[in-house]
Structure formats: C-alpha cells, structure tokens
C-alpha cells in the first residue's frame, strides 16, 4: 500500500458519514422539540400534503362549530319571542270566547276590542324588535296567512262559523233529513258558471248523487262583513240554506228524478221567499206567477216553485200528513225508489194521486192561496216552521238562519265532511343559512316567519263577531305553534350537526396525529443512535485526517 499526501478518500468518506449523522441528529432534535414528524415538506412530501388538507378541514370544522352555536342562539331567541306571542294569542282567544257570551252588551265587547288592539300592538312590537346581532330576526312581510282575497276569506268564515251547520240543522229539524257523512267539497268560483247564479250544488250519478260540491260564484255572491253576509234581503246564509237543502236531499232521496219545481220550491221553503214573491207581484199578477210552475229557467221559476211548495205544505197538513212537507220528505228518504207522484199518493192515502193531480189543484187554487193565505205584508219570510207557514215564531230575512249551528263546520258537519279550498295564504319567511361544515354546500337553512297582526290574519280582528274572531285566533295560534315546531326541529338538527362535527373533528385530528405525530420512544432511540454514530464518525475522521502525517516520518 502506497503512502501519498494527496490520498484523502478515507477522510472524505468519514466526512460524508459524519454529515449524515449530524443531519439525522438535527432531524430527531427538530421532531422531538416540535412534537411533529413532518416539519418541512422534505420530511414527507405526500404526508405533508395530506396533513395540510386535514388541517384545513379541522380549521373549517372549528369555524362551523362556532357558526352552529350562533344559529342555535338565534333559534333560542326566536323561540322565546314566539312563546311570548303564543301567550298573547291565548289571551286573545280568551277574549274571543268571552265575546260569545250572550250576556255581554256592545259596551262590553268594545272593551274586549280595546284590549285586543293593545295585544295586537304588542305582537307587532315583538315581531319588529326581536333582533339578533342587530338584525330583525323575523320576516317583516305583511302577507296574511288568511290569503290575499279578503272576500273569499269572509265567505269561508261564514261557512265555517255558522252558515253550513245552521242550515244543516234547519233541514234536519224541518224536513227530518240528514246526509250520510260523505264529502262535500266547497268551490269558490270567480267568475262562476252559469252566469248570475249565486251558488249551486252539483254531483254525479242517478238517485243519490255522489261527488257533491257546493259552488259559490264570487263574482255575484255577497261578502258582507256581518254574521249573515251579503245584504238584505238576500243574505248569504239564506243562499247557503237553500243549497244545503239541495245537498241533503241529493244524499237522502232519488234527487235526480224529482221535478225541478219541487227541488227549488222545497229549498226556498227552508228559509222562506216572501220578499221574492212580493217583488214579483209588482210586475206580474198572481196568475202569472202561479202559471210559472214547472217552467225551468222561466222569469218566475223560483217564485212559482216557492208558492207551490207553500201550497203543498199546507195541503199536506190539511190532509193530516204529520209535519206537512216533512212527512213527504221522510217518505222519499225511506223509499229510495219513490218518485214525487208515488210519495204523494202514499202519504195522502190516494187523495193526491200523483204530481199531475197536485199541479191541477195548484193551478186552480194557487191564485187564491197566494193572495189570501200568504201574508206578504209582514216581516216573516214564510219559511217552514215560521209564523206564516206554521204559526211558529216570526223569522225575519236576517234572523231566519241562526248565526251559529250545533257545531263548528270547520270540524265537519253531522252529515258531511266539508272540504274547503286553500286560499294560498302564506306569511313571509326570512331565510338564514348556517355553515354547518367545511364545504361550500354544507349549509343548514333556518326559517323565521313573519310575526305581526297582518301576517297572522288578525289585522281586522273584530270581537263583535266572537265566532269569527275565535276562528282567526285559532288559525294564528296554529301558525305560531308551527313556527315553534320549525324552530325546535331546526335546533335539534343543529345539535345533530354539531355532534357530527365533533365526531368528525376528533377522527380527523386522530388521523392527522397518525400522519405527522412523533413516536417519542423511537425518536429518542434514533437521536441516541445518531449521537453515537456522530461521535464515532468524528473519531474516525480524526484518524483519516492523521494518515497523511505518516509521510513526514519518512522524510525525517
């Protein structure tokens, strides 16, 4: 082996080893002091990229948790306000119930109205001033839950609070008829068909009619604000009484085979039509009116049919038929195959053999009955069961149909399940999005409905009409309760989302730790090894550097 002062290979090799061990020692020291395995991209490029993505997700989840907390706080504030509004509506309901007390006078109801107005002001204040972070929490829209068409709402209020149920009771008491629990669909038509007809009942089939609907022409139908609706003398409740007579007859007898004059005359007889006849006599004589019987669509169709029904009712009573028209109606109901002719023959014992015999008698004596037996001068309408027809109480045009029936028709009638149309009433909604995750689409939408008297359909609340006021307050209560349900459900959803975020965050933190966390036992052992190797490499480097000095010994 030759000796040369230029031969430094051993020294260079020792230097490389020493440098590597120093670098390893520095890496271990950095890991142990920082607590992470990856302190720069070169430590683990792929691991560093993955850990970076996980860290971004963790930061996003942390911020989402704070957003969910803010959303939960918003809902808590909203629920507190809604609870207060609900309490206020409960007081309004108490006032509406009190208004229905017959012992209260107009002055008492004025005081109830005054308190109600103050409560509504408070509700408006709650809806406008409930805030979160300086922003109004509830929608400030004033679109009513009762719909934008006030006339339609007035008509439906009348149907729900008395017109239908009172009419049903009249037909049951005076004709002995009650339907069998089928559906009756209410349609508000505008404009209606046929033109000029205020309301009509239609169905399908023969005999008993199916698929019954009560159609109300909003182009012609009155929408007065009083309990009776419309205006004198053709109040809305009288029109409904007429149509309910049709509807109940259609479900209790062979309605399709009954002559038109009998159907219309019986329906007019329920509420009386003396005003119509009196008006007709101003333009025609009694013979013309009586002669209009059976002329469907004629000028005096309804007047003629009504006079014929009054005449028939009296004749049946004179012949000993119990209840007059009521006895005939009950026979038609019990005998579904009966026609008017067979029913007249049966209930009169043959003294009125058929419809033709009756019409002949009416044609001969109807003029005298109209002019001398019917009292068209007094306030009584001539309704069956009233003063003129049966010696009962006097029924005025306004009072012939009671303002309330046996039950609230909104809950169903005794003989019909009523299906009302939707008026499309939807209060305004304020939408607030909560970031519930670390992705752009991770959103939960919170909804806060409008809370004010107009939106709740109470802007025209009138304690003078207790039944309608009670109906409107109940609708407002149902709306507010639904808003509380929405708030509670949203709060529960936020709680679930928070729980999911916590679980996800814990899993992601564990994953990040597995990727870049330091194994202190292994790192400490590695550091000890690097230190030992560094010391050994330093010693060997000294030895390698001393080898060229051997040449000097040869030169001495």
GURO-236055 format. One record per residue (C-alpha): residue in three letters; x, y, z. Coordinates in steps of 0.2 Angstrom, whole numbers, plus 2048, in hexadecimal, padded with zeros to 3 digits. Layout:
BEGIN
{"ALA" {X Y Z}};
...
This chain:
BEGIN
{"UNK" {800 800 800}};
{"UNK" {807 811 7FB}};
{"UNK" {808 820 805}};
{"UNK" {803 831 7FD}};
{"UNK" {7FE 842 805}};
{"UNK" {7F1 844 7F7}};
{"UNK" {7E7 834 7FC}};
{"UNK" {7D8 83B 806}};
{"UNK" {7CB 82E 801}};
{"UNK" {7CA 828 813}};
{"UNK" {7C7 839 81A}};
{"UNK" {7BA 83E 80D}};
{"UNK" {7B1 82E 811}};
{"UNK" {7B2 831 823}};
{"UNK" {7AC 843 820}};
{"UNK" {79D 83D 816}};
{"UNK" {798 831 824}};
{"UNK" {79A 83E 831}};
{"UNK" {78F 84B 828}};
{"UNK" {782 83E 826}};
{"UNK" {782 83A 838}};
{"UNK" {781 84C 83D}};
{"UNK" {773 84F 831}};
{"UNK" {76A 840 839}};
{"UNK" {76D 847 84A}};
{"UNK" {766 858 845}};
{"UNK" {756 84F 83D}};
{"UNK" {753 846 84E}};
{"UNK" {756 855 858}};
{"UNK" {74A 85F 84D}};
{"UNK" {73D 852 84F}};
{"UNK" {73F 850 861}};
{"UNK" {73E 863 865}};
{"UNK" {730 866 858}};
{"UNK" {726 857 85D}};
{"UNK" {722 853 84A}};
{"UNK" {72A 847 83E}};
{"UNK" {728 852 82F}};
{"UNK" {730 863 832}};
{"UNK" {734 867 820}};
{"UNK" {72E 861 80F}};
{"UNK" {73E 856 80D}};
{"UNK" {73A 84C 81C}};
{"UNK" {72B 844 814}};
{"UNK" {724 84D 804}};
{"UNK" {715 842 802}};
{"UNK" {712 841 815}};
{"UNK" {714 854 816}};
{"UNK" {707 857 808}};
{"UNK" {6FA 84B 811}};
{"UNK" {6FD 853 822}};
{"UNK" {6FB 864 81A}};
{"UNK" {6EA 85F 813}};
{"UNK" {6E5 858 824}};
{"UNK" {6EA 867 82D}};
{"UNK" {6E0 872 821}};
{"UNK" {6D1 867 825}};
{"UNK" {6D3 868 837}};
{"UNK" {6D4 87B 837}};
{"UNK" {6C4 87B 82C}};
{"UNK" {6BB 870 838}};
{"UNK" {6C0 87B 847}};
{"UNK" {6B9 88A 83E}};
{"UNK" {6A9 880 83A}};
{"UNK" {6A7 87C 84C}};
{"UNK" {6A7 88E 850}};
{"UNK" {69B 892 842}};
{"UNK" {68F 884 849}};
{"UNK" {690 88B 85A}};
{"UNK" {68B 89C 853}};
{"UNK" {67C 894 84A}};
{"UNK" {677 88B 85A}};
{"UNK" {677 89C 863}};
{"UNK" {66C 8A3 855}};
{"UNK" {660 896 857}};
{"UNK" {65F 897 86A}};
{"UNK" {65B 8AA 868}};
{"UNK" {64E 8A6 85B}};
{"UNK" {646 899 866}};
{"UNK" {645 8A5 875}};
{"UNK" {63D 8B2 86A}};
{"UNK" {630 8A5 863}};
{"UNK" {62C 89F 874}};
{"UNK" {628 8B1 879}};
{"UNK" {61D 8B3 869}};
{"UNK" {614 8A2 86D}};
{"UNK" {610 8A8 87E}};
{"UNK" {609 8B8 877}};
{"UNK" {5FE 8AE 86B}};
{"UNK" {5F8 8A3 879}};
{"UNK" {5F2 8B3 881}};
{"UNK" {5EA 8B9 871}};
{"UNK" {5E1 8A8 870}};
{"UNK" {5DA 8AA 881}};
{"UNK" {5D3 8BB 87C}};
{"UNK" {5CB 8B3 86C}};
{"UNK" {5C3 8A6 877}};
{"UNK" {5BD 8B3 883}};
{"UNK" {5B6 8BD 874}};
{"UNK" {5AA 8AE 871}};
{"UNK" {5A2 8B0 881}};
{"UNK" {590 8B6 87E}};
{"UNK" {58F 8C0 88E}};
{"UNK" {59C 8CC 887}};
{"UNK" {596 8DC 880}};
{"UNK" {59E 8E7 872}};
{"UNK" {5A7 8F1 880}};
{"UNK" {5AF 8E1 887}};
{"UNK" {5B5 8DC 876}};
{"UNK" {5BC 8ED 872}};
{"UNK" {5C7 8EA 882}};
{"UNK" {5CC 8D9 87C}};
{"UNK" {5D0 8E1 86B}};
{"UNK" {5DB 8EE 873}};
{"UNK" {5E5 8E1 87D}};
{"UNK" {5E7 8D7 86D}};
{"UNK" {5EE 8E6 864}};
{"UNK" {5FB 8E9 871}};
{"UNK" {600 8D6 870}};
{"UNK" {602 8D8 85D}};
{"UNK" {60D 8E7 85F}};
{"UNK" {618 8DD 86B}};
{"UNK" {619 8CF 85E}};
{"UNK" {61E 8DB 851}};
{"UNK" {62C 8E2 85D}};
{"UNK" {632 8D0 860}};
{"UNK" {633 8CC 84E}};
{"UNK" {63C 8DC 849}};
{"UNK" {648 8DE 858}};
{"UNK" {64E 8CC 85B}};
{"UNK" {660 8CD 855}};
{"UNK" {670 8C3 854}};
{"UNK" {681 8CC 851}};
{"UNK" {677 8DC 84C}};
{"UNK" {66C 8D4 83F}};
{"UNK" {659 8D1 840}};
{"UNK" {657 8BF 843}};
{"UNK" {646 8BC 83B}};
{"UNK" {640 8C0 82A}};
{"UNK" {638 8D1 829}};
{"UNK" {62C 8CD 81B}};
{"UNK" {619 8D0 81E}};
{"UNK" {612 8C3 812}};
{"UNK" {604 8BA 81C}};
{"UNK" {602 8A8 820}};
{"UNK" {5F0 8AA 81C}};
{"UNK" {5F3 8AE 809}};
{"UNK" {5F4 8BE 7FF}};
{"UNK" {5E1 8BD 7FA}};
{"UNK" {5D8 8C4 809}};
{"UNK" {5C7 8C0 801}};
{"UNK" {5CB 8AE 7FF}};
{"UNK" {5D0 8AD 811}};
{"UNK" {5C0 8B6 817}};
{"UNK" {5B6 8A9 80E}};
{"UNK" {5C0 89A 815}};
{"UNK" {5BE 8A2 826}};
{"UNK" {5AC 8A2 824}};
{"UNK" {5AB 890 81E}};
{"UNK" {5B6 88A 82D}};
{"UNK" {5AE 894 83B}};
{"UNK" {59C 891 838}};
{"UNK" {594 892 826}};
{"UNK" {597 87F 823}};
{"UNK" {594 878 834}};
{"UNK" {584 883 837}};
{"UNK" {57D 87E 826}};
{"UNK" {580 86C 829}};
{"UNK" {577 86D 839}};
{"UNK" {568 876 831}};
{"UNK" {567 868 824}};
{"UNK" {567 85B 831}};
{"UNK" {55B 863 83D}};
{"UNK" {54E 869 82F}};
{"UNK" {550 85B 822}};
{"UNK" {557 84D 82D}};
{"UNK" {565 84A 821}};
{"UNK" {578 848 825}};
{"UNK" {586 842 819}};
{"UNK" {590 833 81B}};
{"UNK" {5A2 83A 81F}};
{"UNK" {5A8 83B 80D}};
{"UNK" {5B4 849 807}};
{"UNK" {5AD 85A 802}};
{"UNK" {5BA 864 7F9}};
{"UNK" {5B9 877 7F9}};
{"UNK" {5BE 880 7E9}};
{"UNK" {5C0 893 7E8}};
{"UNK" {5BE 897 7D6}};
{"UNK" {5C2 8A8 7CE}};
{"UNK" {5BA 8AB 7C2}};
{"UNK" {5AD 89D 7C4}};
{"UNK" {5A3 893 7B8}};
{"UNK" {595 894 7B5}};
{"UNK" {595 8A7 7B5}};
{"UNK" {58B 8B0 7C2}};
{"UNK" {588 8A1 7CD}};
{"UNK" {58F 8A4 7DE}};
{"UNK" {592 892 7E3}};
{"UNK" {58D 881 7DE}};
{"UNK" {590 86F 7E3}};
{"UNK" {595 862 7D7}};
{"UNK" {599 84F 7D7}};
{"UNK" {59A 840 7CD}};
{"UNK" {590 830 7CA}};
{"UNK" {57D 82D 7CB}};
{"UNK" {573 82B 7DB}};
{"UNK" {57E 830 7E9}};
{"UNK" {58B 83C 7E2}};
{"UNK" {59D 838 7E5}};
{"UNK" {5AC 844 7E4}};
{"UNK" {5A2 853 7EB}};
{"UNK" {5A9 864 7EA}};
{"UNK" {5A3 875 7F0}};
{"UNK" {5A8 882 7E3}};
{"UNK" {5A7 894 7E8}};
{"UNK" {5A9 8A2 7DA}};
{"UNK" {5B4 8AF 7E2}};
{"UNK" {5B0 8BB 7D4}};
{"UNK" {59E 8BC 7DA}};
{"UNK" {59E 8B5 7EB}};
{"UNK" {59D 8C2 7F9}};
{"UNK" {5AB 8C4 805}};
{"UNK" {5A4 8CF 813}};
{"UNK" {5AD 8D0 823}};
{"UNK" {59F 8CC 82E}};
{"UNK" {59B 8BB 835}};
{"UNK" {58E 8B8 827}};
{"UNK" {598 8BE 819}};
{"UNK" {592 8C7 809}};
{"UNK" {584 8D3 80B}};
{"UNK" {572 8D4 80E}};
{"UNK" {567 8CB 80A}};
{"UNK" {572 8BF 801}};
{"UNK" {57E 8BB 80F}};
{"UNK" {58C 8AF 80B}};
{"UNK" {586 8A2 819}};
{"UNK" {575 8A1 810}};
{"UNK" {57E 89C 800}};
{"UNK" {588 88F 809}};
{"UNK" {578 888 811}};
{"UNK" {570 886 800}};
{"UNK" {57F 87D 7F9}};
{"UNK" {581 872 809}};
{"UNK" {56F 86D 807}};
{"UNK" {574 867 7F5}};
{"UNK" {584 85E 7FB}};
{"UNK" {57B 855 809}};
{"UNK" {56C 850 7FE}};
{"UNK" {579 84A 7F1}};
{"UNK" {580 83E 7FE}};
{"UNK" {570 838 806}};
{"UNK" {564 835 7F7}};
{"UNK" {563 831 7E4}};
{"UNK" {567 844 7E1}};
{"UNK" {56B 842 7CF}};
{"UNK" {559 83C 7CB}};
{"UNK" {550 84A 7D5}};
{"UNK" {548 858 7CB}};
{"UNK" {552 869 7CA}};
{"UNK" {544 873 7D2}};
{"UNK" {543 867 7E1}};
{"UNK" {556 868 7E4}};
{"UNK" {557 87B 7E2}};
{"UNK" {546 87E 7EC}};
{"UNK" {54B 873 7FA}};
{"UNK" {55C 87B 7FC}};
{"UNK" {554 88C 7FC}};
{"UNK" {547 886 809}};
{"UNK" {556 883 815}};
{"UNK" {559 895 817}};
{"UNK" {54A 89D 80F}};
{"UNK" {548 8A8 800}};
{"UNK" {53A 8B4 803}};
{"UNK" {545 8C3 7FE}};
{"UNK" {548 8BB 7ED}};
{"UNK" {535 8B9 7EA}};
{"UNK" {531 8CA 7F0}};
{"UNK" {53E 8D1 7E4}};
{"UNK" {537 8C6 7D6}};
{"UNK" {525 8CC 7D9}};
{"UNK" {52B 8DE 7D5}};
{"UNK" {52D 8D9 7C3}};
{"UNK" {521 8CA 7C1}};
{"UNK" {510 8C4 7C7}};
{"UNK" {50E 8B5 7D2}};
{"UNK" {508 8AA 7C3}};
{"UNK" {518 8AD 7BA}};
{"UNK" {523 8A8 7C9}};
{"UNK" {519 899 7CC}};
{"UNK" {519 894 7BA}};
{"UNK" {52C 895 7BA}};
{"UNK" {52D 884 7C3}};
{"UNK" {537 877 7BA}};
{"UNK" {53F 884 7AE}};
{"UNK" {551 881 7B2}};
{"UNK" {55B 890 7AF}};
{"UNK" {54B 89B 7AD}};
{"UNK" {54A 8AD 7B4}};
{"UNK" {541 8A7 7C4}};
{"UNK" {548 896 7C6}};
{"UNK" {54D 898 7D8}};
{"UNK" {53E 8A2 7DD}};
{"UNK" {532 896 7D5}};
{"UNK" {53B 887 7DC}};
{"UNK" {53B 88F 7EE}};
{"UNK" {528 893 7ED}};
{"UNK" {525 881 7E7}};
{"UNK" {52F 87A 7F6}};
{"UNK" {526 885 802}};
{"UNK" {515 87F 7FB}};
{"UNK" {51B 86D 7FB}};
{"UNK" {521 86E 80D}};
{"UNK" {510 875 812}};
{"UNK" {506 868 809}};
{"UNK" {510 85A 810}};
{"UNK" {50C 861 822}};
{"UNK" {4FA 863 81E}};
{"UNK" {4FA 851 818}};
{"UNK" {501 84B 829}};
{"UNK" {513 848 823}};
{"UNK" {51D 84B 832}};
{"UNK" {529 859 830}};
{"UNK" {522 85D 81F}};
{"UNK" {531 85E 813}};
{"UNK" {53C 855 820}};
{"UNK" {531 845 81F}};
{"UNK" {533 845 80C}};
{"UNK" {546 847 80D}};
{"UNK" {548 839 81A}};
{"UNK" {53E 82E 80F}};
{"UNK" {549 832 800}};
{"UNK" {558 82F 80B}};
{"UNK" {552 81E 811}};
{"UNK" {54D 818 800}};
{"UNK" {55B 81B 7F4}};
{"UNK" {551 815 7E5}};
{"UNK" {543 821 7E8}};
{"UNK" {53F 82F 7DC}};
{"UNK" {536 83F 7E1}};
{"UNK" {526 837 7DA}};
{"UNK" {527 827 7E4}};
{"UNK" {52C 830 7F4}};
{"UNK" {51D 83C 7F2}};
{"UNK" {511 82D 7F0}};
{"UNK" {519 824 7FF}};
{"UNK" {519 831 80C}};
{"UNK" {507 838 807}};
{"UNK" {4FF 827 805}};
{"UNK" {4FB 82A 7F3}};
{"UNK" {4F3 83B 7F6}};
{"UNK" {501 843 7EC}};
{"UNK" {504 835 7DF}};
{"UNK" {513 83C 7D7}};
{"UNK" {51D 84B 7D2}};
{"UNK" {511 84F 7C4}};
{"UNK" {502 850 7D0}};
{"UNK" {50B 85B 7DB}};
{"UNK" {510 867 7CD}};
{"UNK" {4FE 868 7C7}};
{"UNK" {4F8 86C 7D8}};
{"UNK" {506 879 7DA}};
{"UNK" {501 881 7C9}};
{"UNK" {4EF 883 7CF}};
{"UNK" {4F2 889 7E1}};
{"UNK" {503 890 7E1}};
{"UNK" {4FE 8A2 7DD}};
{"UNK" {4F2 8A2 7EC}};
{"UNK" {500 89B 7F7}};
{"UNK" {50D 8A7 7F2}};
{"UNK" {501 8B6 7F4}};
{"UNK" {4F7 8B1 803}};
{"UNK" {501 8A4 80D}};
{"UNK" {512 8AA 80B}};
{"UNK" {516 8BA 815}};
{"UNK" {523 8C4 80B}};
{"UNK" {521 8D4 815}};
{"UNK" {529 8CF 825}};
{"UNK" {53C 8CC 829}};
{"UNK" {53B 8B9 82A}};
{"UNK" {543 8B1 81B}};
{"UNK" {536 8A2 819}};
{"UNK" {543 895 81E}};
{"UNK" {53D 884 823}};
{"UNK" {53B 884 836}};
{"UNK" {539 897 837}};
{"UNK" {52A 8A2 83B}};
{"UNK" {521 8A2 82A}};
{"UNK" {524 890 825}};
{"UNK" {522 887 835}};
{"UNK" {51D 894 843}};
{"UNK" {52E 893 84A}};
{"UNK" {53A 8A2 84E}};
{"UNK" {53C 8B0 842}};
{"UNK" {54C 8AD 837}};
{"UNK" {553 8BD 830}};
{"UNK" {55E 8BD 820}};
{"UNK" {56D 8C0 82C}};
{"UNK" {568 8B4 83A}};
{"UNK" {560 8A5 830}};
{"UNK" {571 89D 830}};
{"UNK" {57A 89C 841}};
{"UNK" {58A 8A4 843}};
{"UNK" {592 894 84A}};
{"UNK" {58D 882 848}};
{"UNK" {590 873 853}};
{"UNK" {5A2 871 84F}};
{"UNK" {5B0 87A 846}};
{"UNK" {5B0 875 834}};
{"UNK" {5C3 876 833}};
{"UNK" {5C3 866 83D}};
{"UNK" {5B6 85D 832}};
{"UNK" {5A4 85D 831}};
{"UNK" {598 850 838}};
{"UNK" {595 849 827}};
{"UNK" {5A3 84F 81C}};
{"UNK" {5B6 850 81D}};
{"UNK" {5B9 862 816}};
{"UNK" {5C8 865 80B}};
{"UNK" {5CD 877 80A}};
{"UNK" {5D8 87F 7FC}};
{"UNK" {5E9 885 800}};
{"UNK" {5EA 898 7FF}};
{"UNK" {5FD 898 7FC}};
{"UNK" {601 8A1 80C}};
{"UNK" {613 8A0 811}};
{"UNK" {61C 8AD 81C}};
{"UNK" {62D 8B3 817}};
{"UNK" {63D 8AA 81C}};
{"UNK" {64E 8B0 820}};
{"UNK" {65B 8A3 81B}};
{"UNK" {66C 8A2 824}};
{"UNK" {67A 896 81F}};
{"UNK" {685 88E 82C}};
{"UNK" {696 887 826}};
{"UNK" {695 876 82E}};
{"UNK" {6A5 86E 826}};
{"UNK" {6B5 872 81D}};
{"UNK" {6AE 871 80C}};
{"UNK" {6A6 87E 802}};
{"UNK" {695 874 801}};
{"UNK" {695 870 813}};
{"UNK" {687 87B 818}};
{"UNK" {678 87A 823}};
{"UNK" {66A 886 81F}};
{"UNK" {660 88E 82E}};
{"UNK" {64F 896 82B}};
{"UNK" {647 8A4 835}};
{"UNK" {635 8A8 830}};
{"UNK" {62D 8B9 831}};
{"UNK" {626 8BD 842}};
{"UNK" {619 8CC 841}};
{"UNK" {607 8CE 842}};
{"UNK" {605 8CF 82F}};
{"UNK" {60F 8C0 82C}};
{"UNK" {606 8B6 839}};
{"UNK" {5F5 8BB 830}};
{"UNK" {5F0 8C5 83F}};
{"UNK" {5F1 8D7 838}};
{"UNK" {5DE 8D7 837}};
{"UNK" {5DA 8CE 847}};
{"UNK" {5C9 8D2 84D}};
{"UNK" {5C3 8CD 85E}};
{"UNK" {5B1 8D1 85A}};
{"UNK" {5B1 8C1 850}};
{"UNK" {5B8 8B5 85D}};
{"UNK" {5B6 8A5 852}};
{"UNK" {5C0 8AD 844}};
{"UNK" {5CD 8B5 850}};
{"UNK" {5CF 8A4 858}};
{"UNK" {5D2 89B 847}};
{"UNK" {5DF 8A8 842}};
{"UNK" {5E8 8A7 853}};
{"UNK" {5E9 894 851}};
{"UNK" {5F0 896 840}};
{"UNK" {5FD 8A2 847}};
{"UNK" {601 896 855}};
{"UNK" {603 888 849}};
{"UNK" {60F 892 83F}};
{"UNK" {61A 898 84E}};
{"UNK" {61A 886 855}};
{"UNK" {620 880 844}};
{"UNK" {62E 88D 845}};
{"UNK" {633 887 856}};
{"UNK" {633 875 84F}};
{"UNK" {63E 87B 840}};
{"UNK" {64A 884 84D}};
{"UNK" {64B 875 858}};
{"UNK" {64E 869 84A}};
{"UNK" {65C 874 843}};
{"UNK" {664 875 854}};
{"UNK" {664 862 855}};
{"UNK" {66B 861 844}};
{"UNK" {679 86E 849}};
{"UNK" {67D 863 858}};
{"UNK" {67E 854 84D}};
{"UNK" {689 85D 841}};
{"UNK" {694 863 850}};
{"UNK" {696 851 856}};
{"UNK" {69B 84B 845}};
{"UNK" {6A8 859 844}};
{"UNK" {6AF 855 854}};
{"UNK" {6B0 842 850}};
{"UNK" {6B8 847 83F}};
{"UNK" {6C4 853 846}};
{"UNK" {6CA 846 853}};
{"UNK" {6CD 839 845}};
{"UNK" {6D6 846 83A}};
{"UNK" {6E1 84B 848}};
{"UNK" {6E5 839 84C}};
{"UNK" {6E9 836 83A}};
{"UNK" {6F4 846 839}};
{"UNK" {6FD 840 849}};
{"UNK" {701 82F 841}};
{"UNK" {708 837 831}};
{"UNK" {713 844 839}};
{"UNK" {714 840 84B}};
{"UNK" {725 83B 853}};
{"UNK" {728 82A 85B}};
{"UNK" {733 831 86A}};
{"UNK" {739 820 86E}};
{"UNK" {740 81C 85D}};
{"UNK" {746 82E 85A}};
{"UNK" {74F 82E 86A}};
{"UNK" {758 81E 866}};
{"UNK" {75B 825 855}};
{"UNK" {763 835 85C}};
{"UNK" {76E 82A 868}};
{"UNK" {774 820 859}};
{"UNK" {777 82F 84F}};
{"UNK" {781 837 85D}};
{"UNK" {78C 827 85F}};
{"UNK" {78E 825 84C}};
{"UNK" {793 838 84C}};
{"UNK" {7A0 835 859}};
{"UNK" {7A7 826 850}};
{"UNK" {7A8 82F 840}};
{"UNK" {7B1 83D 848}};
{"UNK" {7BE 831 84F}};
{"UNK" {7C0 829 83F}};
{"UNK" {7C2 839 836}};
{"UNK" {7D0 83E 841}};
{"UNK" {7D8 82D 83D}};
{"UNK" {7D6 830 82A}};
{"UNK" {7DD 841 82B}};
{"UNK" {7EC 83B 835}};
{"UNK" {7F1 82E 827}};
{"UNK" {7FB 83B 81C}};
{"UNK" {806 840 82B}};
{"UNK" {80E 82E 829}};
{"UNK" {817 835 81A}};
{"UNK" {821 842 825}};
{"UNK" {829 833 82F}};
{"UNK" {831 82D 81F}};
{"UNK" {838 83E 81B}};
{"UNK" {841 841 82C}};
